[in-house]
Amino acid sequence: MSIANTASRLALHPLYGSIPTSLHFHTVLLAAILLSPFLPSPAQSNCLAIIASLLAFAPVSAFWVGSRSARHLGPVWGPVLTHLVLAAPITSLGSSLVCKWIVSVMPSDHPAAPANKRHTQTCIPQSAISRLAFSLLLPLFLGQFSLDQHPYRHNTYPYSTVTTNGTVTILARTQSTTGTIIIAEHSNASFRYMRCDHSLLGGRWIVKAPSGAELGENIWEGFALHDAVRLVERATPLVSGPERALVIGLGVGISTSAFMEHSIQTTVVEIDPAVYQYARQFFGLPEPHAVFLEDARGWVHKSIDSLPESERFDYVVHDCFSGGAVPMHMFTTEFWSDLKQIVKPDGVVAVNFVGVLESDATRAILATLLRNFRQCRVFHDKDVGDDKRRAPTDFLDLVFYCTSSKRPLEFRLPKPSDYLASAMREAVLTSLPEREVDFSMIWGNRTPESDKKWILTDNYNPLNQWQRPSALRHWRILRSLLPDEAWEFY
């Protein structure tokens, strides 16, 4: 049952993401277990046949029920309905079956044994053998229908083109470390994107030229905002040599490509090998100076002893947001303490976080950063102007710039060479002052800087719990960016 329940949750991640899928999952299972004694209990052979049939149909059930409930019920009740159809019956029948097995091995004189429990074992009748054969063959027969149902049957040739109703074309897909990684193109809007389950990792516009389609600019301003890390005024380098950048969380490689265009030696740490492979193949990412396909927390800790002082990093872009949430172990005091040891004393760290301004999660991110760095400033990626004032309840893509330097954290004016012939990058960098977020919009009427509640550590880290409301809101925002069919085709 544990394997089946885990698989049922993973099957819904492309439709809902991890947080909405898990939000009420255990409540549904508990209700199924508690109600199982009061429901009709089939014979053991029939119970096994029903469970096997449910498992055989599970991929199809998860897709059809999950996709339709997502359209009409949203990220809260959609997963609940799907769990009731898929996981709850399996759990209820499984619990009933386990109870029967316990009773069958219970001594007849045990107080909990039923009064009619027989003292002798009998031979297995021929009818039982027939029922057993039926129980084994039925799931195999039903499984053939399950295997033929798209999209769960992955193409033998993963890079062949598959088209939905003409709006979205799947270029590649694979089941990888962090989930289902998909490369797709939206033909109407003319852009290519990468998604991991129900999260967009980035994308680029497609420019139609006489010579053929070419990749254009980045589709989101948030990635252009990362480039401002280079504009922070720093002390004159004491040692000559190239500048060095560390990118934690690659996405489609927008920040990495920009660093490399500025002749900065760039090291990439990405936990998912498929993300790196697809960024190179489908988004024009040049080969970085160094690539490490592993969890960044462990890599940073190992690098403290192995990285020479002369090779410490000038810039760090920390972008681990995915699926409406961030990996909480990458935002603790212990991690920031390790990271500072591989960054130059006047180096700058840019931390990406998406969420509501005045929320527990955003307060915790800022408070923990300020506990570990001498100074920080925060900027957002939304439109600027007199009619675009930000509110504490706004859901924003935020970038925290932090440094341990005593020098005031100031940004120089951008130059034409900073734009890399990108109109979006120019618009973002030239409007940087208007994008700054005052700390009071995050603090609200609280004082996180003096309250230990907001400092994230390895031993105290409620970030996952605090991110749940933002994850649900993020799901709805993503659904407004792409049609339902785009999310359902994977």
C-alpha positions, 0 to 999 in steps of 0.5 A, spaced: 500 500 500 505 504 501 508 503 494 501 504 491 500 511 495 507 514 493 506 512 486 499 515 486 502 522 489 507 522 484 502 521 478 499 527 480 505 531 480 505 534 473 498 536 474 498 539 481 505 539 483 508 536 490 504 541 495 497 541 492 498 533 491 500 532 499 496 537 502 490 533 504 493 526 502 494 523 509 487 526 511 484 522 505 488 515 507 486 516 514 479 517 513 479 511 508 482 506 514 477 508 519 471 507 514 474 500 512 471 496 518 464 499 516 464 498 509 462 491 505 468 487 505 469 482 499 472 475 499 480 475 500 480 473 492 475 478 490 479 483 494 486 482 491 482 482 484 479 489 485 486 492 488 490 489 482 485 492 477 485 499 481 492 499 480 492 497 473 487 502 471 491 507 476 495 511 470 489 512 466 485 514 472 490 519 475 490 522 468 483 523 467 480 524 474 486 529 475 486 533 469 478 534 469 478 536 477 484 540 476 480 544 471 473 545 475 476 544 482 483 547 483 489 545 487 485 544 493 479 540 492 482 537 485 487 532 488 482 530 494 477 528 489 483 524 485 485 521 491 478 519 493 477 515 486 484 512 486 488 512 493 482 511 498 479 505 495 486 501 495 487 503 502 480 501 504 481 494 501 488 493 503 486 495 510 481 490 510 485 485 507 490 486 512 485 485 518 483 479 515 490 476 515 491 478 522 485 474 524 487 468 520 494 467 524 491 469 531 491 463 536 483 461 537 484 462 544 486 470 543 481 474 546 480 478 540 479 472 536 472 471 533 468 466 536 467 462 529 475 462 528 476 454 526 482 450 529 484 446 523 487 448 517 483 445 510 486 444 504 485 449 498 479 447 494 479 447 487 474 453 487 480 457 490 485 456 485 480 458 480 479 464 483 487 465 484 488 464 477 482 469 475 485 474 480 492 474 477 490 474 470 485 480 470 490 485 472 494 483 466 489 484 461 487 490 464 494 493 464 494 492 457 489 498 456 493 502 461 500 501 457 496 504 451 494 510 454 497 517 452 501 520 456 503 515 461 506 511 455 513 514 454 515 514 446 521 510 445 524 516 441 524 521 446 526 527 441 520 525 436 515 531 436 508 530 438 503 535 438 496 536 442 491 540 438 496 544 434 497 549 440 503 546 444 508 541 441 512 536 446 519 536 443 522 532 449 520 529 456 524 524 461 522 522 468 528 525 472 531 526 479 526 532 480 520 530 476 518 529 469 522 534 465 518 537 459 521 541 453 515 544 449 513 550 444 507 554 444 505 555 437 500 561 438 505 565 443 511 563 439 515 561 445 519 554 448 519 552 455 522 547 460 517 545 465 518 540 471 512 537 473 507 543 474 512 548 474 515 552 469 523 553 469 524 558 464 523 559 456 525 563 450 521 566 445 522 563 438 523 569 432 521 567 426 526 569 420 527 567 413 533 562 415 528 559 420 526 559 427 531 562 432 531 562 439 530 569 442 530 573 448 528 570 455 520 570 457 521 572 464 523 579 467 525 575 473 531 572 470 534 579 467 533 581 474 539 576 476 544 580 471 544 586 476 548 582 481 554 584 476 552 592 477 553 592 485 559 596 486 565 593 489 572 594 491 578 594 486 580 586 485 587 585 489 588 579 484 588 580 477 584 574 473 577 573 470 571 574 475 568 567 477 560 566 478 557 560 481 550 558 479 545 554 483 539 552 479 540 552 472 533 552 469 534 554 461 541 557 463 539 565 462 543 567 467 549 562 466 549 564 458 549 572 460 555 571 465 559 567 460 557 572 454 561 577 459 567 573 459 566 570 467 568 563 469 561 560 470 560 554 475 553 551 475 551 546 480 544 543 478 541 537 481 537 534 475 542 532 469 536 532 465 535 540 466 542 541 464 542 536 458 535 540 455 538 547 457 544 545 452 540 542 447 534 546 446 536 553 449 543 554 446 546 554 453 554 554 452 558 549 455 560 552 462 567 553 465 565 547 470 558 543 471 556 539 477 550 535 477 549 534 484 545 537 490 548 544 491 548 543 499 553 538 499 557 541 494 558 547 497 560 544 504 565 540 500 568 546 496 570 549 503 576 545 503 577 543 496 576 550 493 583 555 493 582 562 496 584 565 489 578 561 486 572 564 490 566 566 487 565 574 485 557 572 484 552 567 486 546 566 483 541 562 487 535 560 484 532 553 486 525 555 486 520 550 483 513 548 483 511 553 488 516 552 493 523 552 495 528 546 498 528 548 505 535 545 506 538 550 501 535 556 505 538 555 512 543 559 516 548 553 516 547 553 508 549 561 508 554 560 513 558 555 508 556 559 502 560 565 505 566 561 505 567 560 498 565 567 496 570 573 496 569 578 502 566 583 497 562 578 493 555 578 492 549 573 492 543 574 489 537 569 491 531 568 488 524 567 491 517 567 489 511 569 494 507 574 497 511 580 500 508 580 507 508 572 508 511 568 513 516 565 508 518 571 505 520 574 512 523 568 514 528 568 508 529 575 509 531 575 516 535 569 515 539 572 510 540 578 514 542 574 520 548 571 515 550 577 511 552 584 513 547 587 508 541 586 503 536 589 498 530 586 495 527 587 488 521 585 484 520 583 477 513 586 476 512 592 471 514 599 474 510 606 474 506 610 478 500 606 477 504 599 479 505 600 486 506 594 490 502 592 495 504 587 501 499 582 498 502 582 492 505 575 489 512 577 486 518 574 483 523 577 488 531 577 488 535 578 494 542 581 493 546 580 499 554 581 501 558 581 507 562 587 505 562 593 509 562 597 503 555 600 502 550 595 497 550 600 491 548 599 484 552 602 478 548 605 472 548 600 467 552 601 460 550 598 453 554 593 454 550 590 460 544 589 456 547 584 451 543 586 445 536 585 450 531 590 450 528 586 456 535 586 460 535 594 458 528 595 461 529 591 467 536 594 469 535 601 467 528 601 472 532 598 478 531 603 483 523 603 481 523 595 483 526 596 490 522 593 495 522 596 502 523 592 508 517 594 511 512 591 506 515 584 508 516 585 516 509 588 516 507 590 524 512 584 526 520 585 528 523 578 524 530 581 525 529 580 533 525 574 533 528 567 533 522 565 530 524 567 523 531 564 523 531 558 519 536 553 521 537 545 520 534 544 526 528 549 526 525 550 519 518 550 518 519 553 511 515 548 507 509 549 512 509 557 511 510 556 503 503 552 502 499 558 501 503 561 496 504 554 492 496 554 491 497 561 489 502 559 484 499 554 481 493 558 479 498 563 476 501 558 472 494 555 470 493 562 467 499 563 463 498 556 459 492 553 457 489 547 461 491 542 455 498 544 455 499 542 463 495 536 461 499 533 455 506 530 458 
